[in-house]
C-alpha cells in the first residue's frame, strides 16, 4: 500500500537511480587514480577472481552487454593489462587473461571496492550492510523477472 503524499523523490526508481549515479561518480573518480574507468576496473577484478574468461563470461558476470564489455577489454589490451588468446576448444571465442601488468593493477585497485564496503559497514554496521546487499539481490531478481 502506498502513502497518499508520496513525492517523486520517494519513488524507488528515482532513489535507486540517484544512488547508481552517485556510486558511478565515486567509483570512476577512484578508478581514475589508477588511469582506468570503473568499467575497466570491474573487468580486471572479474578476471582476477575468475581466471581466464571469455568475453561472454565477463559480460554475463558483470551484467553488461557484449559490445560494452568488448570495448572495455579492447582498451585494457591497448594499455597492456589483458591479452586475448585463442580458445583451442572453440575458435569462435577468445580467452581473455590478465598480463603481469594487469595482475599488479588488480592487486592495487581491489582497494577501491574494499574501502567503500568497509566504509558502508562502519556507517551502517555489518548486520545492516549484509541486509542491504540482500535487498539489492532481491530487487535485482524482481527486475530480472519483470523484464
N, C-alpha and C positions, 0 to 999 in steps of 0.2 A: 504494500500500500504506500502510495507516495504522499508526501506532505503537500498541503494546499499552497503554501507560499514558497515552494522551491523556485530558485532562480536558475538562470543559465549556468552560473558558476557552481551550482550544486549537482549538475548532471555528471554522471560517471564518465562519459566520453570526454567531456571538457577537462575534468580533473586529470584523467589518465593522459590525455594529450599534452596538458601543461607539464605534467611530471616527465613525460617522454622527452619533450623539448628541452627541459632543464637538464635532464640526465645526459642528453646528447651534447649539449653545450659543455657540460662539466667534463665528460669523458673525452671529447675532442680536444679540449684545452689541455688536459693531462697527457693525452696521446701525442699531441703536437710537441711536447717537451722531448719526445724521442724521434721526432721527424716523421711521424706517421699519423694516420687518421684512426678514429675509433674502429671503423670497419676493418682496417688493416690489422689493428691490434687484435681484434677478435679472431681473424683468420689465423694469425700467428699462434695465439693461445689455443685455438682449436687443434691445430696440427701438433703443437707441443703436447697436448693432453691425449690426443687420439692416435698420434703417429702418422705414417704415410697415409694420405687420403686422396680420394678422387674429388674433383670439383663438385660433383653431385652430392657426395657425402658432406662436404664442407657446407654447401648451400643448405642442405637439409638440416644439418646440425645447428647452424646459425639462424635458421628460419629466414633465409634470403632467397631471392630469385637467382637462377644460374647466371644471367648476364651481369648482375651486380657483383656476384662472387668472382666471376671471371675477371672483371675489371680490377678488383682488389688484388687478386693473385698476379695479374699482369704487372701491376705497379710494384708489388713486392718482389717479383722476379727482376724487374729492371734495377731495383735497389740492391739486389743480391741477397735477399732474405729467404727466398724459396727457390726451388728448382722443380721443373716438370720433367718427369721421366716416363718412358714408355711403359705401359702396363702390358706385361708379357702374356697375361691371361686373356685380355680383351683390348685389342689395339684401338678401339673407338674411345677408350678412356686413357687419361694420363694420370700418373701418380704424382701427387704434389707433396713435397717434403721440405723441411727446413734445412737451410745450409748451416754451416757453423756460425756464420754471422747471424742468421735467423734464430738459432738456439740461444745465442748470447742475448739477442733482443728479447726473446720470450722470457728469459730469466729476469731481465730488467723491468719489462712492462707489466709483469704479473703483479707488481706492487700497486698499480693503479686500481684494479678492481678489489684487491685485498684491502687496501687502505680505505676505500669507500665502504666496503662491507663492515670493516671494523668500526668506522665512524657511525654507521647506522646502528650497529649493535650497541655501541656506547650510548647513543641518543635514546634508543627505544628499549634497550635490554635485549638479551639474547633470546628469551622466550618470544617476545613480540616480533623480533627480527624473523624468526622462523615461521611465525603466524603470517606475517606479511608475505613471505615467499610462498607459503601455501595458498594464500588468497590470490596471488598473481598466477600461480599454476592453475587454479580453478577457473579464474577469469579467462585465461588463455584457452583452456579446454572448452569453455562455454562459447567463446567466439569462434573457435575452430568448428564446433558443431553447428553454429548458426550460419556459417558460410556455406 
